[in-house]
Amino acid sequence: MVGYKNIDKKAKLELRDQLTYQQGQVVSKTLVQNDAVSVTLFAFEKDEEISTHESGGDAMVTVLEGTGRFTIEGDVFILHEGETIIMPAKKPHAVYGEERFKMLLTVVF
């Protein structure tokens, strides 16, 4: 099983500072990826999105900065810094930058 990558170990850090916004893009940084779990940081510019898709595992998102819009099976949720939501496995969902925002995505397979 692969451990953490792309992040300092034994160091106090702010997750939101581990990646930067890029104009017109969604930026991602994978921290863990294996058969059991995936942990990824994302930075969304305002009005950027990840279109509707499904995941093979339950996906927990925590907003680290800003405001994001999450659509899960047609239901819309607006999340702000510090808020978390679970997107169930095999259910359609999408993510949109209501404003610039960063999030931590943890998917458990």
PyMOL commands that set and color helices and strands:
alter all, ss='L'
color gray80, all
select helices_A, chain A and resi 15-18
alter helices_A, ss='H'
color red, helices_A
select strands_A, chain A and resi 26-33+37-44+49-53+58-72+75-80+84-87+93-108
alter strands_A, ss='S'
color yellow, strands_A
deselect
rebuild
show_as cartoon
